[in-house]
């Protein structure tokens, strides 16, 4: 069974990304968080103005989910 990764950066409005690899999920979520911060003029120069800075400052949580892991149970 093959899974996927869900990464979350806990900014004011969490940035969430889903990808086939952990690294890709982290990068996508951090990029989204950085875009959000820049659009709202909330990024701090030298601190949260790069993807790496966002990851270091806010942190990223990642979980792996397996495909076909859910089952339907009646009654």
N, C-alpha and C positions, 0 to 999 in steps of 0.2 A: 504494500500500500504506500502510496506517495502522499505527502502532506504539503502544507503551505505554512507560511509564517505571518503572524500579525504583529506589527510593531506599533507602539503608541508613545508619543512624546507629550508629556503632560503640561502643555501650555494652558492658558486661560480657557481656550477651546481646544481640547486634545486633537492632535494630528495623528491619524491612524492610516496605516498602509498595509496592504497584503501583497506578498510576493512568494515566489517559489524558493528563494533562499533567504536566510536570516540577514545577510549583508544587504541584499537588495531591499528588504522590508525596512531596515533601519535607515538606509539612505533615502528612500522615498518618503518616509515619515518625517525625517529631519529636514529634507528639502521643503516639504509642505509647511512645516513649522516655521522655517526661515522665511518663506514667502509671506506667511501670515504676519510675522513680526515686522518685516519690511513694509508691507502694505499699510500697517497700522502705526508706522513710525515708532516701533517699540524695541527694535534691535539695538543693542549697546555695542558701540565700536570697540573692537578688541575682545569682546566677551561673547556676544551672541549674534555676530554679524557674518558668521560662516557656518557651514553645516557641522563642522567639527566642534565649533564653539557651542552650538545648540545642543549637540549630543552631550558634551561635557557639562554644560550648565544645567540643563533640564533632566538629563538622563533619558533612557529609552527602555521600555519594558517590551519583551518579545515572548510570544508563546507560539508553540508549534501545534498545529491541528492536523490530524490525519484525515484523509479523504475517506468517505464511507464509514465514519466513526459513529454516526447517529443511526438509531434504529427507531422504528415506529412500533409502539405497543398499544394494542387496543384494550379498552375497558379497564 
